[in-house]
Amino acid sequence: MRYTTRDTAACFELLPPEILLPIVTSLPGLDTLWNLMRASPHIWRLFSSHALTIIEGILSGPNSILPPKVRELIRGVILVRSKALPFRNLDEFQTQFLRGVVPIREPEDAKFITLGPESLSTSIVPLPILQSVIATAYQISVLSQACLSSYLARLKNVRPLHAFNPKPYYTHGYGPNDDWVAAWDREFVGIPAKVVDAGQPSWVEEMRALRAIWIIQLVGEIKAVVGDKIGKSWAKEDIDILSQMNAADLVERPDSSISKAEEIRTAMDYLTSLGRAQNDNYYRLPRPPPFSESPGWITASPESSKVLRAVWGYRRNGQIHRLEKGTAIPEDSTPLRRPLLSENARWEQTEEFISRESSGVSSWAVLTIGPGNSSPIPGVKFDSFRRLGFAFWDKRRMCLLGLTWDLDGRGYSNEFYLFALESILPPDEVANLKVELRKKGQIFYSDS
């Protein structure tokens, strides 16, 4: 979203505030605002007079590219940095707020703490705090794109193998005599799969990374504030527990097989590679790499999750008929429609998929759980997949890597893709895991 230059901003210097304010409040993101503020003294002065109006206009406006829960994280950072802690204790923060920000199949009647536009007011948020958060928003936007660029660079070296003759099966008979052989002892010959570059991250992929880094930022801010003896704070027990936890620990859900914490860990690994965060006036993440190393891109727009209704047949004289391709519906008939997901939704690129595990994580989950003894490496850790950014990738990217089915279901069995996933892991890791599996003689069963 790096958007403007001083030449572009120069025209704003001549506009009166009443015209400029609606323009500024219609920007797509706070990072764009920071670019304009640095380039235009007039916009900086306008922000000083209308800071909250501008921030909420951007966060809540129709042009905002941010999902609602990321907006709540930003408001949380503003409040915490203002020493107006919106959570009374650790449980409120972890269970009642973070679980709402990173939901995992929550019940429909679940209630969470939300931080809407009304949570901010001029009486509790000083102007310097608002200015500092705009700068932080720019930094996090740059960091999220640099993070994704780093993992995409590693992904370019991934060359999965596909096994065709015979196709890999881990539950059927194996070998010429159809013997039962443990999945990890079966061998298949693979050939390099066709890999296609999916291009820049989709909106969902970028928002996963952006959300993860905002969560890391908020956790860092809260740790600094609750440990400060000035003003109202948490109980000592909560402070002690929080001091031993990182952002991923707070998001981890031991009661669920889905791990949204992997998004946080993936972002944490990247940030650690840049250096240590600093605590001075507020929590500061490491500086992004130079622009030449991570030039960034224009963030994709959110994709609509609207469900279309396609005509598949018609009712005539009390009978149902399927509509053949290229034929018209008779005039005296009633069209029959069924829901039809858009292509973006089928690629898991629409907004609702931010609340679900990525295609990369769900693929690993099948590989490590091994339902019905179908995995060649049950129990495999996510570590090697994390180094490839799998916590962020959507179904389209995974498909173009040759690691999952296409939209029409064309492809092969689930076990075919388990073989492909195994093929991209370090050989030593696979060999060591299979040695342990043979020692334990483990057999994994599934109720399904």
C-alpha positions as CSV (number, residue, x, y, z in Angstrom):
1,M,0.0,0.0,0.0
2,R,3.0,2.3,-0.3
3,Y,1.2,5.0,-2.2
4,T,2.4,8.5,-2.5
5,T,5.3,10.8,-3.1
6,R,5.9,14.5,-2.2
7,D,5.0,15.4,-5.7
8,T,1.6,13.7,-5.4
9,A,1.0,15.3,-2.0
10,A,1.8,18.8,-3.2
11,C,-1.6,19.4,-4.6
12,F,-3.2,18.9,-1.2
13,E,-1.5,22.0,0.1
14,L,-3.9,24.2,-1.8
15,L,-7.1,22.5,-0.6
16,P,-9.2,23.9,2.2
17,P,-9.8,21.6,5.2
18,E,-13.5,21.1,4.5
19,I,-12.6,19.6,1.1
20,L,-9.4,17.8,2.2
21,L,-11.0,16.1,5.3
22,P,-13.4,13.9,3.3
23,I,-10.6,12.9,1.0
24,V,-8.3,11.9,3.8
25,T,-11.0,10.0,5.7
26,S,-11.6,7.9,2.5
27,L,-8.1,6.5,2.4
28,P,-7.8,2.7,2.4
29,G,-5.4,2.4,5.3
30,L,-3.5,4.1,8.0
31,D,-0.2,3.4,6.3
32,T,-1.3,5.5,3.3
33,L,-2.2,8.2,5.8
34,W,1.3,8.2,7.3
35,N,2.8,8.5,3.8
36,L,0.7,11.6,3.1
37,M,1.3,13.1,6.6
38,R,5.1,12.9,6.0
39,A,4.8,14.4,2.5
40,S,2.3,17.1,3.2
41,P,2.5,19.6,6.1
42,H,-1.1,20.6,5.4
43,I,-2.3,17.0,6.0
44,W,-0.2,16.8,9.2
45,R,-2.0,20.0,10.5
46,L,-5.3,18.6,9.4
47,F,-4.6,15.4,11.4
48,S,-3.7,17.4,14.4
49,S,-7.1,19.0,14.4
50,H,-9.2,16.0,13.4
51,A,-7.1,13.0,14.5
52,L,-9.9,10.7,15.8
53,T,-12.3,11.6,13.0
54,I,-9.6,10.7,10.4
55,I,-8.6,7.5,12.1
56,E,-12.1,6.2,12.4
57,G,-13.1,7.4,9.0
58,I,-10.3,5.3,7.5
59,L,-10.8,2.2,9.8
60,S,-14.6,2.1,9.5
61,G,-15.1,3.7,6.1
62,P,-16.2,1.9,2.9
63,N,-12.7,2.0,1.4
64,S,-11.0,0.3,4.3
65,I,-9.0,-2.7,3.2
66,L,-8.7,-4.0,6.8
67,P,-11.0,-6.7,8.2
68,P,-13.1,-5.7,11.2
69,K,-11.0,-7.7,13.8
70,V,-7.7,-6.0,12.6
71,R,-9.4,-2.7,13.2
72,E,-10.1,-3.8,16.8
73,L,-6.5,-4.7,17.3
74,I,-5.5,-1.2,16.2
75,R,-8.0,0.4,18.6
76,G,-6.6,-1.9,21.3
77,V,-3.0,-0.6,20.6
78,I,-4.3,3.0,20.8
79,L,-6.0,2.4,24.1
80,V,-3.2,0.5,25.7
81,R,-0.6,3.0,24.6
82,S,-2.8,5.7,26.2
83,K,-2.6,3.7,29.5
84,A,-6.4,3.2,29.2
85,L,-6.2,-0.6,29.5
86,P,-9.5,-2.1,28.0
87,F,-9.0,-5.5,29.7
88,R,-9.3,-5.9,33.5
89,N,-7.3,-9.1,33.7
90,L,-5.5,-11.7,31.6
91,D,-8.6,-13.9,31.2
92,E,-10.5,-10.9,29.6
93,F,-7.7,-10.3,27.2
94,Q,-7.0,-13.9,26.2
95,T,-10.4,-15.5,26.4
96,Q,-12.8,-12.7,25.8
97,F,-10.9,-10.6,23.3
98,L,-8.2,-12.6,21.5
99,R,-10.5,-15.5,20.9
100,G,-12.9,-13.1,19.1
101,V,-10.1,-11.6,17.1
102,V,-8.8,-15.1,16.0
103,P,-12.0,-17.2,16.2
104,I,-11.9,-21.0,15.8
105,R,-15.4,-22.5,15.2
106,E,-16.8,-20.5,18.1
107,P,-20.5,-21.2,19.1
108,E,-23.0,-18.8,17.6
109,D,-24.0,-17.5,21.1
110,A,-20.3,-16.9,22.1
111,K,-19.8,-13.4,23.5
112,F,-16.5,-11.5,23.2
113,I,-15.1,-8.1,24.1
114,T,-15.2,-5.9,21.0
115,L,-13.4,-2.6,20.5
116,G,-15.6,-0.6,18.2
117,P,-15.4,3.1,17.1
118,E,-17.0,4.1,20.4
119,S,-14.1,2.8,22.4
120,L,-12.0,5.8,21.5
121,S,-12.6,9.3,22.8
122,T,-10.6,12.5,22.8
123,S,-10.6,12.6,26.6
124,I,-8.4,9.5,26.9
125,V,-6.3,9.5,23.8
126,P,-3.7,12.2,23.5
127,L,-2.7,13.5,20.0
128,P,0.9,12.3,20.3
129,I,-0.4,8.7,20.9
130,L,-2.6,8.8,17.8
131,Q,0.3,10.1,15.7
132,S,2.6,7.3,17.0
133,V,0.0,4.6,16.2
134,I,-0.2,5.9,12.6
135,A,3.6,5.5,12.4
136,T,3.2,2.0,13.8
137,A,0.5,1.1,11.3
138,Y,2.9,2.0,8.5
139,Q,5.7,0.0,10.0
140,I,3.5,-3.1,10.5
141,S,2.2,-2.8,6.9
142,V,5.8,-2.8,5.6
143,L,6.8,-5.6,8.0
144,S,3.9,-7.8,6.9
145,Q,4.8,-7.4,3.2
146,A,8.4,-8.0,4.0
147,C,7.5,-11.1,6.0
148,L,5.5,-12.5,3.1
149,S,8.2,-11.7,0.6
150,S,10.7,-13.6,2.7
151,Y,8.6,-16.7,2.8
152,L,7.7,-16.4,-0.9
153,A,11.4,-16.3,-1.7
154,R,11.9,-19.6,0.1
155,L,8.8,-21.1,-1.6
156,K,10.4,-20.5,-5.0
157,N,12.9,-23.3,-4.2
158,V,10.2,-25.9,-3.4
159,R,9.9,-28.6,-5.9
160,P,7.3,-31.3,-4.9
161,L,7.3,-34.8,-6.3
162,H,4.2,-36.5,-7.7
163,A,4.0,-40.3,-7.8
164,F,2.0,-41.7,-10.7
165,N,3.0,-45.3,-11.3
166,P,1.9,-46.7,-9.0
167,K,-0.1,-43.9,-7.3
168,P,0.6,-43.8,-3.6
169,Y,-1.8,-45.7,-1.3
170,Y,-1.1,-46.1,2.4
171,T,-4.1,-48.1,3.4
172,H,-4.6,-50.7,0.6
173,G,-2.5,-53.7,0.0
174,Y,1.1,-53.0,-1.0
175,G,3.4,-54.8,-3.3
176,P,2.8,-57.7,-5.7
177,N,1.1,-59.8,-3.0
178,D,-1.1,-57.0,-1.6
179,D,0.6,-57.3,1.8
180,W,-0.2,-54.9,4.6
181,V,2.8,-52.7,5.1
182,A,2.9,-49.7,7.5
183,A,2.5,-46.4,5.6
184,W,5.9,-45.2,6.6
185,D,7.6,-48.3,5.1
186,R,6.0,-47.9,1.7
187,E,8.1,-46.5,-1.1
188,F,6.9,-44.8,-4.3
189,V,8.9,-43.1,-7.1
190,G,8.1,-39.5,-7.7
191,I,8.8,-37.1,-10.6
192,P,9.0,-33.3,-10.3
193,A,5.6,-31.7,-10.3
194,K,4.7,-28.7,-12.4
195,V,4.9,-25.6,-10.2
196,V,3.3,-22.3,-11.2
197,D,4.1,-19.0,-9.4
198,A,0.9,-17.6,-7.9
199,G,2.2,-14.1,-7.8
200,Q,1.8,-11.5,-5.1
201,P,-0.1,-12.6,-1.9
202,S,-3.9,-12.5,-2.0
203,W,-5.8,-10.2,0.3
204,V,-6.5,-13.1,2.7
205,E,-2.8,-14.1,2.8
206,E,-1.7,-10.5,3.5
207,M,-4.3,-10.0,6.1
208,R,-3.3,-13.2,8.0
209,A,0.3,-11.8,8.2
210,L,-0.9,-8.3,9.1
211,R,-3.2,-9.6,11.8
212,A,-0.4,-11.7,13.3
213,I,1.9,-8.7,13.6
214,W,-0.7,-6.5,15.1
215,I,-1.4,-9.2,17.7
216,I,2.3,-9.3,18.5
217,Q,2.3,-5.5,18.8
218,L,-0.7,-5.5,21.1
219,V,0.8,-8.2,23.4
220,G,4.0,-6.2,23.6
221,E,2.2,-3.0,24.5
222,I,0.1,-4.8,27.2
223,K,3.2,-6.4,28.8
224,A,4.8,-3.0,29.1
225,V,1.7,-1.4,30.6
226,V,0.6,-4.0,33.1
227,G,4.2,-4.2,34.4
228,D,4.2,-0.5,35.0
229,K,3.4,0.4,38.6
230,I,2.0,3.7,37.6
231,G,-1.8,3.6,37.4
232,K,-4.3,0.8,37.5
233,S,-2.8,-2.6,36.5
234,W,-3.5,-6.3,36.7
235,A,-3.1,-8.7,39.6
236,K,0.5,-9.9,40.2
237,E,-0.4,-13.5,39.3
238,D,-1.7,-12.4,35.9
239,I,1.4,-10.3,35.3
240,D,3.7,-13.1,36.2
241,I,1.8,-15.6,33.9
242,L,1.8,-13.1,31.0
243,S,5.5,-12.5,31.4
244,Q,6.1,-16.1,30.6
245,M,3.9,-16.1,27.5
246,N,4.4,-14.8,24.0
247,A,1.7,-13.8,21.5
248,A,1.5,-17.3,20.0
249,D,1.0,-18.9,23.5
250,L,-1.9,-16.5,24.1
251,V,-3.6,-17.5,20.8
252,E,-2.9,-21.3,21.2
253,R,-6.0,-23.4,21.7
254,P,-5.1,-26.8,23.4
255,D,-8.8,-27.7,23.1
256,S,-8.8,-27.5,19.3
257,S,-7.1,-29.4,16.5
258,I,-6.9,-26.1,14.6
259,S,-3.9,-24.0,15.3
260,K,-4.3,-20.3,14.4
261,A,-1.2,-19.8,16.6
262,E,1.0,-20.9,13.7
263,E,0.3,-17.7,11.9
264,I,1.7,-15.8,15.0
265,R,4.7,-18.1,15.2
266,T,5.5,-17.7,11.5
267,A,5.4,-13.9,11.9
268,M,7.5,-14.1,15.1
269,D,10.2,-16.2,13.4
270,Y,10.5,-13.5,10.7
271,L,10.6,-10.6,13.1
272,T,13.2,-12.4,15.2
273,S,15.4,-12.6,12.1
274,L,15.3,-8.8,11.9
275,G,16.4,-8.2,15.5
276,R,14.9,-7.5,18.9
277,A,11.9,-5.4,19.7
278,Q,12.6,-2.3,21.9
279,N,10.7,-0.8,24.8
280,D,11.1,2.9,25.3
281,N,8.1,5.2,25.1
282,Y,6.2,2.3,23.7
283,Y,6.7,-1.2,22.2
284,R,8.7,-1.1,19.0
285,L,9.0,-4.0,16.6
286,P,12.3,-4.4,14.7
287,R,12.9,-2.1,11.8
288,P,11.9,-3.4,8.4
289,P,14.6,-4.4,5.9
290,P,15.7,-1.8,3.3
291,F,13.1,-1.0,0.6
292,S,15.5,-2.5,-2.0
293,E,15.3,-5.9,-0.3
294,S,11.5,-5.9,0.0
295,P,9.9,-3.4,-2.5
296,G,6.3,-4.3,-1.6
297,W,3.2,-4.2,-3.7
298,I,-0.3,-2.6,-3.8
299,T,-2.4,-4.6,-1.4
300,A,-5.2,-6.5,-3.2
301,S,-8.8,-5.4,-2.5
302,P,-11.0,-7.6,-0.3
303,E,-12.9,-10.2,-2.3
304,S,-16.6,-10.4,-2.0
305,S,-18.0,-13.5,-0.3
306,K,-21.4,-13.1,-1.9
307,V,-23.1,-16.4,-2.8
308,L,-24.6,-16.4,-6.3
309,R,-27.6,-18.5,-7.2
310,A,-27.2,-20.4,-10.5
311,V,-30.0,-21.9,-12.5
312,W,-29.5,-25.7,-12.8
313,G,-32.9,-26.9,-13.9
314,Y,-36.6,-26.1,-14.1
315,R,-40.0,-27.4,-12.9
316,R,-42.6,-28.0,-15.6
317,N,-46.0,-29.7,-15.1
318,G,-45.0,-30.9,-11.7
319,Q,-41.8,-32.5,-12.9
320,I,-38.2,-31.4,-12.4
321,H,-35.8,-31.3,-15.4
322,R,-32.1,-30.7,-15.5
323,L,-31.0,-27.8,-17.7
324,E,-28.7,-29.1,-20.4
325,K,-25.8,-26.9,-21.4
326,G,-26.7,-24.4,-24.2
327,T,-30.5,-24.9,-23.8
328,A,-33.1,-22.4,-22.7
329,I,-35.7,-22.7,-20.0
330,P,-39.2,-23.2,-21.5
331,E,-41.5,-20.2,-21.1
332,D,-44.1,-22.1,-19.1
333,S,-41.5,-23.4,-16.6
334,T,-40.2,-22.3,-13.2
335,P,-36.4,-22.0,-12.9
336,L,-34.6,-23.9,-10.1
337,R,-31.6,-22.3,-8.5
338,R,-28.8,-23.5,-6.2
339,P,-26.1,-21.6,-4.4
340,L,-22.9,-21.1,-6.4
341,L,-19.7,-20.0,-4.7
342,S,-17.6,-17.5,-6.5
343,E,-14.2,-18.6,-7.8
344,N,-12.5,-16.5,-5.1
345,A,-14.5,-18.2,-2.4
346,R,-13.6,-21.6,-3.8
347,W,-9.9,-20.6,-3.7
348,E,-10.5,-19.6,0.0
349,Q,-9.7,-15.9,-0.9
350,T,-12.7,-14.2,0.6
351,E,-13.0,-12.5,4.0
352,E,-14.6,-15.4,5.9
353,F,-11.5,-17.5,5.3
354,I,-9.4,-15.2,7.6
355,S,-11.2,-16.9,10.5
356,R,-10.3,-20.4,9.2
357,E,-7.0,-22.2,9.1
358,S,-5.0,-21.7,5.9
359,S,-4.9,-24.3,3.2
360,G,-1.2,-24.8,4.1
361,V,-2.1,-25.6,7.8
362,S,-5.0,-27.9,6.9
363,S,-2.8,-29.9,4.5
364,W,-0.2,-30.3,7.3
365,A,-2.9,-31.3,9.7
366,V,-4.0,-34.3,7.6
367,L,-0.4,-35.3,7.1
368,T,0.4,-35.2,10.9
369,I,-2.8,-36.7,12.2
370,G,-2.9,-39.5,9.5
371,P,-6.6,-40.5,9.7
372,G,-7.1,-44.2,9.0
373,N,-3.4,-44.9,8.9
374,S,-3.2,-42.9,5.7
375,S,-0.1,-40.8,6.4
376,P,3.4,-41.8,5.6
377,I,4.7,-39.6,8.4
378,P,2.1,-39.2,11.2
379,G,3.3,-36.9,14.0
380,V,5.4,-34.7,11.7
381,K,5.9,-31.2,13.2
382,F,4.9,-28.0,11.5
383,D,8.4,-26.5,11.9
384,S,9.6,-27.2,8.3
385,F,6.3,-26.0,6.8
386,R,6.5,-22.9,9.0
387,R,9.8,-22.0,7.4
388,L,7.9,-22.0,4.0
389,G,5.1,-19.7,5.3
390,F,2.4,-22.4,5.1
391,A,0.4,-20.7,7.9
392,F,-0.5,-17.9,5.4
393,W,-1.0,-19.6,2.1
394,D,-4.5,-20.0,0.5
395,K,-5.8,-22.9,-1.6
396,R,-4.9,-21.4,-5.0
397,R,-1.2,-21.0,-4.0
398,M,-1.1,-24.6,-2.6
399,C,-2.8,-25.9,-5.8
400,L,-0.3,-24.1,-8.1
401,L,2.5,-25.7,-6.0
402,G,1.1,-29.1,-6.8
403,L,0.1,-29.8,-3.1
404,T,-3.7,-29.9,-3.3
405,W,-6.7,-30.2,-5.7
406,D,-7.9,-27.6,-8.2
407,L,-11.4,-26.0,-8.1
408,D,-13.0,-28.8,-10.1
409,G,-11.7,-31.5,-7.8
410,R,-9.4,-32.7,-10.6
411,G,-6.4,-34.3,-9.2
412,Y,-5.7,-37.4,-7.2
413,S,-6.4,-39.1,-3.9
414,N,-5.7,-37.5,-0.6
415,E,-2.7,-39.8,-0.2
416,F,-1.3,-38.6,-3.6
417,Y,-0.9,-35.1,-2.0
418,L,0.4,-36.5,1.3
419,F,3.3,-38.0,-0.7
420,A,3.8,-34.6,-2.4
421,L,3.9,-32.9,1.0
422,E,6.4,-35.4,2.4
423,S,8.6,-34.8,-0.7
424,I,9.3,-31.2,0.2
425,L,10.6,-31.9,3.7
426,P,14.3,-32.3,4.5
427,P,15.3,-35.9,3.9
428,D,17.0,-36.2,7.3
429,E,13.8,-35.1,9.1
430,V,11.7,-37.7,7.2
431,A,14.2,-40.5,7.8
432,N,14.6,-39.7,11.5
433,L,10.8,-39.6,12.0
434,K,10.3,-43.0,10.2
435,V,13.0,-44.5,12.4
436,E,11.1,-43.5,15.5
437,L,7.8,-44.7,14.0
438,R,9.3,-48.1,13.4
439,K,10.7,-48.3,16.9
440,K,7.4,-47.5,18.4
441,G,5.4,-49.6,16.0
442,Q,2.7,-47.0,16.1
443,I,-0.5,-47.5,14.2
444,F,-2.8,-44.5,13.9
445,Y,-6.6,-45.1,13.8
446,S,-9.4,-42.8,13.0
447,D,-13.1,-42.9,13.9
448,S,-14.0,-41.6,10.5
